[in-house]
Amino acid sequence: MTTLFIADLHLSEQRPDITELFITFLNNEARHARALYILGDLFEAWLGDDCILPAYQPIISNLKALTDNNIPVFFIHGNRDFLIGKQFCELTGCTLLDESTVITIDNQPYLIMHGDTLCTDDVKYQQFRAMVRNPEWQHQLLAKTPAERIALAKEYREISQSETAEKADDIMDVNQLEVEKAMRDAGVVTLIHGHTHRPDIHTFNLDGKTAQRIVLGDWYQQGSVLRLNNGEFSLEGLSI
């Protein structure tokens, strides 16, 4: 059976066509999978389990339908939905994984993560990430009203778009030394991640062994899906 990996869907009420594509994917191909791994940024913004936007309800119910059909769904936080918590998992049946997790499929280990921790050249982003991942900062955010959270998320998004436009492309990509360190620490030769929106399968030498870094694409113009079947990977797009 095929194992599926996706990331960076950035689902929102502004793009109902992408939400519909994802729901179709859940109700068709995913129903026949061994498991589905969502490696972060499923949503454009998640402002807390107590602040679920109406546009997200069909996504939650269709994820629950999939897990009720005995298809395991695993989730890793992204930089947009790091506030997903216990209630979301209860509503969907998804299992929340650590931000850097080694999984084993057919006796082969794979390191999976969202991928933003690998972008160490982007110092300003890493500083922002450290702030929003601080439990005290999150506690203060969740104490605000839903309207206040929505306004703050919009403000941060506008700042991020402005800063991203001024950054060089290579700064926003992964740092190869950080990639190699993460793989050595995990004891793997295959890494799967998202975040950079640069789908590709990179092959390189890691301590005398052939290693792979597989980057998932986003879901803006089409849906990007990585399939693992009998030890072979294929990275393809789903048309809208």
C-alpha positions as CSV (number, residue, x, y, z in Angstrom):
1,M,0.0,0.0,0.0
2,T,1.0,3.6,-0.6
3,T,2.1,6.0,2.1
4,L,1.2,9.6,1.3
5,F,3.0,12.9,2.4
6,I,1.7,16.4,1.9
7,A,2.5,19.9,3.3
8,D,1.9,23.6,2.8
9,L,-1.8,23.5,1.7
10,H,-2.4,26.8,3.4
11,L,-6.2,26.2,3.4
12,S,-8.3,29.2,3.9
13,E,-11.7,30.6,3.0
14,Q,-10.1,32.7,0.3
15,R,-9.2,29.6,-1.8
16,P,-12.3,27.3,-1.7
17,D,-11.0,25.5,-4.8
18,I,-8.0,24.2,-2.9
19,T,-10.1,23.1,0.0
20,E,-12.3,21.2,-2.4
21,L,-9.3,19.6,-4.0
22,F,-8.1,18.5,-0.6
23,I,-11.4,17.0,0.4
24,T,-11.6,15.1,-2.9
25,F,-8.1,13.8,-2.2
26,L,-9.1,12.7,1.3
27,N,-12.2,10.9,0.0
28,N,-10.5,9.2,-2.9
29,E,-6.8,8.4,-3.0
30,A,-6.2,8.8,0.8
31,R,-9.0,6.2,1.4
32,H,-6.7,3.5,-0.1
33,A,-3.4,4.6,1.6
34,R,-1.5,2.9,4.3
35,A,-1.2,6.3,6.1
36,L,-1.3,10.0,5.4
37,Y,1.4,12.4,6.8
38,I,0.7,16.1,6.9
39,L,4.0,18.0,7.4
40,G,2.6,21.3,8.5
41,D,0.8,24.4,7.2
42,L,-2.4,22.6,6.5
43,F,-4.1,25.9,7.3
44,E,-3.2,29.4,6.3
45,A,-3.7,30.3,10.0
46,W,-4.8,28.4,13.1
47,L,-5.6,30.7,16.0
48,G,-6.2,28.1,18.6
49,D,-8.5,25.0,19.0
50,D,-11.1,27.3,20.6
51,C,-11.2,29.5,17.5
52,I,-12.0,27.3,14.6
53,L,-13.1,29.3,11.6
54,P,-16.3,28.1,9.8
55,A,-14.4,27.5,6.6
56,Y,-12.4,24.8,8.4
57,Q,-15.3,22.7,9.5
58,P,-15.6,20.7,6.3
59,I,-11.9,20.0,6.5
60,I,-12.1,18.7,10.0
61,S,-15.1,16.5,9.3
62,N,-13.5,15.0,6.2
63,L,-10.3,14.2,8.1
64,K,-12.5,12.5,10.8
65,A,-14.2,10.5,8.1
66,L,-10.8,9.3,6.9
67,T,-9.5,8.3,10.3
68,D,-12.9,6.6,11.1
69,N,-12.2,4.6,8.0
70,N,-9.1,3.3,9.8
71,I,-6.6,5.3,7.7
72,P,-4.0,6.8,10.1
73,V,-3.3,10.5,9.7
74,F,-0.3,12.0,11.3
75,F,0.4,15.7,11.7
76,I,3.4,17.9,12.3
77,H,3.1,21.6,13.2
78,G,4.0,24.1,10.5
79,N,4.8,27.8,11.0
80,R,1.2,28.7,10.3
81,D,-0.6,26.1,12.4
82,F,1.7,25.6,15.4
83,L,-1.3,26.2,17.8
84,I,-3.0,23.1,16.7
85,G,-3.5,21.0,19.8
86,K,-5.4,18.3,21.6
87,Q,-8.9,19.3,20.7
88,F,-8.1,19.4,16.9
89,C,-6.7,15.9,17.3
90,E,-9.8,14.7,19.0
91,L,-12.1,16.3,16.4
92,T,-10.1,14.8,13.4
93,G,-8.6,11.6,14.8
94,C,-5.2,12.8,13.7
95,T,-2.0,12.0,15.7
96,L,0.3,14.9,16.5
97,L,4.0,14.1,16.1
98,D,7.1,15.9,17.3
99,E,8.4,18.6,15.0
100,S,11.3,16.2,14.1
101,T,10.2,12.6,13.9
102,V,11.8,9.4,12.6
103,I,9.2,7.0,11.1
104,T,9.9,3.5,9.9
105,I,8.1,2.0,6.9
106,D,9.0,-1.4,5.6
107,N,12.0,-1.5,7.9
108,Q,13.4,1.8,6.4
109,P,13.8,4.9,8.6
110,Y,12.8,8.3,7.4
111,L,13.1,11.7,9.1
112,I,10.1,13.9,8.6
113,M,9.6,17.6,9.6
114,H,8.0,20.8,8.4
115,G,11.4,22.1,7.4
116,D,11.5,25.7,8.8
117,T,14.1,24.8,11.4
118,L,16.5,24.0,8.6
119,C,16.4,27.5,7.2
120,T,19.0,28.8,9.6
121,D,20.3,31.5,7.2
122,D,17.1,33.4,7.7
123,V,18.1,34.8,11.1
124,K,15.1,37.1,11.3
125,Y,12.6,34.3,10.8
126,Q,14.3,32.1,13.3
127,Q,14.1,34.9,15.9
128,F,10.4,35.2,15.1
129,R,9.9,31.5,15.3
130,A,11.6,31.3,18.8
131,M,9.2,34.0,20.0
132,V,5.9,32.4,18.8
133,R,7.0,29.0,20.0
134,N,7.6,30.3,23.5
135,P,4.8,28.9,25.8
136,E,4.4,32.2,27.5
137,W,3.8,34.0,24.2
138,Q,1.3,31.4,23.2
139,H,-0.5,31.7,26.6
140,Q,-0.8,35.4,26.1
141,L,-2.1,35.0,22.6
142,L,-4.7,32.4,23.5
143,A,-6.0,34.7,26.3
144,K,-7.0,37.3,23.6
145,T,-10.5,37.2,22.0
146,P,-10.9,35.5,18.6
147,A,-11.3,39.0,17.0
148,E,-8.0,40.1,18.5
149,R,-6.2,37.0,17.4
150,I,-7.5,37.4,13.8
151,A,-6.3,41.0,13.7
152,L,-2.9,40.1,15.1
153,A,-2.5,37.2,12.6
154,K,-3.3,39.6,9.8
155,E,-0.7,42.1,11.0
156,Y,2.0,39.4,11.3
157,R,1.1,38.1,7.8
158,E,1.5,41.6,6.3
159,I,4.8,42.0,8.0
160,S,6.0,38.6,6.8
161,Q,5.0,39.3,3.2
162,S,6.8,42.6,3.2
163,E,10.0,41.1,4.7
164,T,9.9,38.0,2.4
165,A,9.8,40.3,-0.7
166,E,13.1,41.8,0.4
167,K,15.0,38.6,1.1
168,A,17.2,36.8,-1.3
169,D,15.9,33.4,-2.4
170,D,18.9,31.4,-1.0
171,I,18.4,32.9,2.5
172,M,14.9,31.4,2.6
173,D,16.0,28.0,1.6
174,V,17.5,25.3,3.8
175,N,21.1,25.3,5.0
176,Q,22.8,22.2,3.7
177,L,25.0,21.8,6.8
178,E,21.9,22.0,9.0
179,V,20.3,19.3,6.8
180,E,23.3,17.0,7.2
181,K,23.4,17.5,10.9
182,A,19.7,16.7,11.3
183,M,20.1,13.5,9.3
184,R,23.2,12.4,11.2
185,D,21.5,13.1,14.5
186,A,18.5,11.0,13.4
187,G,20.6,8.2,11.9
188,V,18.9,8.4,8.5
189,V,19.8,8.9,4.8
190,T,16.3,10.1,3.8
191,L,14.7,13.4,4.9
192,I,11.2,14.5,3.9
193,H,10.1,18.1,4.6
194,G,8.0,21.0,3.3
195,H,8.0,24.8,4.1
196,T,10.2,26.1,1.2
197,H,7.6,25.4,-1.5
198,R,10.4,24.1,-3.8
199,P,9.4,20.5,-4.7
200,D,12.3,18.4,-5.6
201,I,14.3,15.2,-4.8
202,H,17.9,16.1,-3.9
203,T,20.5,13.4,-3.9
204,F,23.9,14.0,-2.2
205,N,26.7,12.3,-0.3
206,L,26.4,12.0,3.4
207,D,29.4,10.5,5.1
208,G,30.0,8.2,2.2
209,K,26.4,7.1,1.8
210,T,23.9,8.2,-0.9
211,A,21.3,10.4,0.9
212,Q,18.1,12.0,-0.3
213,R,16.3,15.2,0.8
214,I,12.7,15.2,-0.6
215,V,10.9,18.6,-0.6
216,L,7.1,18.7,-0.8
217,G,5.5,21.3,-2.9
218,D,2.7,23.7,-1.9
219,W,-1.0,23.7,-2.8
220,Y,-1.4,27.0,-4.5
221,Q,-1.6,26.2,-8.3
222,Q,-2.0,22.5,-7.8
223,G,-1.8,19.8,-5.1
224,S,1.6,18.4,-4.3
225,V,1.7,14.8,-3.1
226,L,4.7,12.5,-2.3
227,R,3.9,8.8,-2.6
228,L,6.0,6.0,-1.1
229,N,5.3,2.5,-2.5
230,N,7.6,-0.5,-2.1
231,G,10.5,1.7,-1.2
232,E,10.1,4.0,-4.3
233,F,9.2,7.7,-4.1
234,S,7.2,9.7,-6.6
235,L,6.5,13.4,-6.2
236,E,3.6,14.6,-8.3
237,G,0.9,17.2,-8.6
238,L,-2.8,17.0,-8.4
239,S,-4.7,19.2,-10.9
240,I,-7.5,21.5,-9.7
